[in-house]
Amino acid sequence: MFGLRRGTIERLKKEYPKGTKVELIHLDDPYRHIPAGTIGTVEFIDDAGQIHTSWEKQGSLALIYGVDEWKKLQG
């Protein structure tokens, strides 16, 4: 895992506040499969810049900036 700059983490926190809807494009996780197109709701962003998201019918899993792909739908 690589470290993000403090400015990048702060920008993510402003761009993706709690409640922001996102659509998954690609998740790079060998242990979990969440289908592309799944809609999620941002719960919070931690101090490492991981975007903790609750996925419809898929539980919770964080998005990793620079690794996973998603698009913002609202918020």
C-alpha positions as a Markdown table, in Angstrom:
| # | Residue | x | y | z |
|---|---|---|---|---|
| 1 | Met | 0.0 | 0.0 | 0.0 |
| 2 | Phe | 1.3 | 3.4 | -0.8 |
| 3 | Gly | 0.8 | 6.6 | 1.2 |
| 4 | Leu | -1.3 | 9.5 | 0.0 |
| 5 | Arg | -0.3 | 13.1 | 0.5 |
| 6 | Arg | -2.3 | 14.9 | 3.2 |
| 7 | Gly | -3.6 | 17.3 | 0.5 |
| 8 | Thr | -5.0 | 14.5 | -1.5 |
| 9 | Ile | -6.7 | 13.0 | 1.5 |
| 10 | Glu | -8.3 | 16.3 | 2.4 |
| 11 | Arg | -9.5 | 16.8 | -1.2 |
| 12 | Leu | -11.1 | 13.3 | -1.2 |
| 13 | Lys | -12.8 | 14.1 | 2.1 |
| 14 | Lys | -14.3 | 17.3 | 0.6 |
| 15 | Glu | -15.2 | 15.6 | -2.7 |
| 16 | Tyr | -16.8 | 12.5 | -1.1 |
| 17 | Pro | -18.6 | 13.5 | 2.1 |
| 18 | Lys | -20.8 | 11.0 | 3.9 |
| 19 | Gly | -23.8 | 10.1 | 1.8 |
| 20 | Thr | -22.2 | 10.6 | -1.6 |
| 21 | Lys | -23.4 | 8.0 | -4.1 |
| 22 | Val | -20.8 | 6.3 | -6.3 |
| 23 | Glu | -20.9 | 3.6 | -9.0 |
| 24 | Leu | -18.3 | 1.0 | -9.1 |
| 25 | Ile | -16.3 | 0.6 | -12.4 |
| 26 | His | -13.6 | -1.8 | -11.2 |
| 27 | Leu | -12.5 | -3.2 | -7.9 |
| 28 | Asp | -9.0 | -4.6 | -7.6 |
| 29 | Asp | -9.5 | -7.0 | -4.7 |
| 30 | Pro | -8.6 | -10.7 | -5.1 |
| 31 | Tyr | -10.7 | -11.7 | -2.1 |
| 32 | Arg | -14.0 | -9.9 | -2.8 |
| 33 | His | -16.0 | -9.5 | -5.9 |
| 34 | Ile | -18.4 | -6.6 | -6.2 |
| 35 | Pro | -19.9 | -6.4 | -9.7 |
| 36 | Ala | -19.2 | -3.3 | -11.9 |
| 37 | Gly | -22.2 | -1.0 | -11.9 |
| 38 | Thr | -23.0 | -1.6 | -8.2 |
| 39 | Ile | -24.1 | 1.6 | -6.4 |
| 40 | Gly | -22.5 | 2.5 | -3.1 |
| 41 | Thr | -22.9 | 5.1 | -0.4 |
| 42 | Val | -19.8 | 6.7 | 1.1 |
| 43 | Glu | -19.7 | 6.3 | 4.9 |
| 44 | Phe | -16.4 | 8.0 | 5.6 |
| 45 | Ile | -12.8 | 8.5 | 4.4 |
| 46 | Asp | -10.1 | 7.4 | 6.8 |
| 47 | Asp | -6.7 | 9.1 | 7.5 |
| 48 | Ala | -5.1 | 6.8 | 4.8 |
| 49 | Gly | -7.5 | 8.1 | 2.2 |
| 50 | Gln | -9.6 | 4.9 | 1.9 |
| 51 | Ile | -13.2 | 5.6 | 0.9 |
| 52 | His | -15.3 | 3.4 | 3.1 |
| 53 | Thr | -18.4 | 2.5 | 1.2 |
| 54 | Ser | -21.6 | 0.6 | 1.9 |
| 55 | Trp | -22.5 | -1.3 | -1.3 |
| 56 | Glu | -26.1 | -2.2 | -2.3 |
| 57 | Lys | -26.6 | -5.9 | -1.4 |
| 58 | Gln | -22.8 | -6.4 | -1.2 |
| 59 | Gly | -21.9 | -5.2 | 2.3 |
| 60 | Ser | -19.2 | -2.7 | 3.0 |
| 61 | Leu | -15.8 | -2.3 | 1.4 |
| 62 | Ala | -13.4 | 0.6 | 1.0 |
| 63 | Leu | -12.3 | 2.0 | -2.3 |
| 64 | Ile | -8.6 | 2.6 | -2.7 |
| 65 | Tyr | -7.7 | 5.8 | -4.5 |
| 66 | Gly | -5.3 | 5.1 | -7.4 |
| 67 | Val | -6.2 | 1.4 | -7.4 |
| 68 | Asp | -10.0 | 1.0 | -7.8 |
| 69 | Glu | -12.2 | 2.8 | -10.3 |
| 70 | Trp | -15.5 | 4.4 | -9.6 |
| 71 | Lys | -17.6 | 7.5 | -10.6 |
| 72 | Lys | -19.4 | 9.9 | -8.4 |
| 73 | Leu | -23.1 | 10.1 | -8.9 |
| 74 | Gln | -24.2 | 12.8 | -6.5 |
| 75 | Gly | -23.2 | 14.7 | -3.4 |
